[in-house]
């Protein structure tokens, strides 16, 4: 009986995380401005925040040069924001005049060559919740960012009921198996 209860509890706890796919197209009406300064604009789409040195215009993010002469796009955990759950970058479309520095996980830097037409890049594994593009002194555009965001599993009510019943049965079996003491 105790083995059954432990096996049921292990089965509930061992359920794996799942991923929800989100596609960001930056169309009008799908985003709100969260914060804005001279150096960047922070947007909110479906509860996800991202920051860029530019603006959203014509359905794409146009990362223009800020007052420091830099262009960038960041999604995820960066200074001043809450941590994001891990996600994988399925793909994104990028257009620009040359090399763009890309960090799919906040540390590894890769150089992507952007062209005058949109090119699709991906997939990239990401375990930190950070996605960063830096065009340096070159403006660039990004569109159609597709992410698989890892979500924690939520057990179904029947699983919870079975687990609670298993713990109750294990407790009852443990109590009944103790030898009784006689007080003299």
Secondary structure, DSSP 8 states (H G I E B T S, - for coil): -HHHHHHHHHHHHT---EEEEEEE---TTS-EEEEE-SS-EEEEETTEEEEESSEEETTEEEE---TTS-EEEEEE--TTS-----EEEEEEEEEESSEEEEESSSS--EEEE--SS-EEE--B--SSSEEEEEEETS-EEEEEEEEEEEE-----HHHHHHHHHHHHHHHHHHHHHS------
